[in-house]
């Protein structure tokens, strides 16, 4: 089990809760990332509040969210990789964007596809990570 910040209903920040979830297991084309840093962005706030209504559609449900873990920006370290992953390996430090249709980075671990692209960015080897450390707060 690992820790994650989840939400089960739309609303103010009070709907967020710390929960234990199963540690994700990477599929053949995915990497398992130990999350070192993430953000709270306007996108997260719209998904959490469910406003505008388009945010509810993107969160996967009009009455309650199906995507229960927020956090679309990520920096961390690859812990393991699926057997079809070629560009990344365990120990690589990476940063990138989590797809809007997937559970996010507000957890200790997250699986993402090696080939996922969002707004033209790919998960990349981290070269600015060390310079950012003074601004990073742990989960």
Secondary structure as GFF3:
##gff-version 3
##sequence-region A 1 139
A	DSSP	beta_strand	2	7	.	.	.	ID=ss1
A	DSSP	three_ten_helix	13	15	.	.	.	ID=ss2
A	DSSP	beta_strand	16	21	.	.	.	ID=ss3
A	DSSP	beta_strand	30	38	.	.	.	ID=ss4
A	DSSP	alpha_helix	42	49	.	.	.	ID=ss5
A	DSSP	alpha_helix	53	58	.	.	.	ID=ss6
A	DSSP	beta_strand	73	81	.	.	.	ID=ss7
A	DSSP	beta_strand	93	97	.	.	.	ID=ss8
A	DSSP	beta_strand	109	113	.	.	.	ID=ss9
A	DSSP	beta_strand	117	118	.	.	.	ID=ss10
A	DSSP	beta_strand	121	122	.	.	.	ID=ss11
A	DSSP	beta_strand	124	125	.	.	.	ID=ss12
A	DSSP	alpha_helix	129	132	.	.	.	ID=ss13
A	DSSP	three_ten_helix	133	135	.	.	.	ID=ss14
###
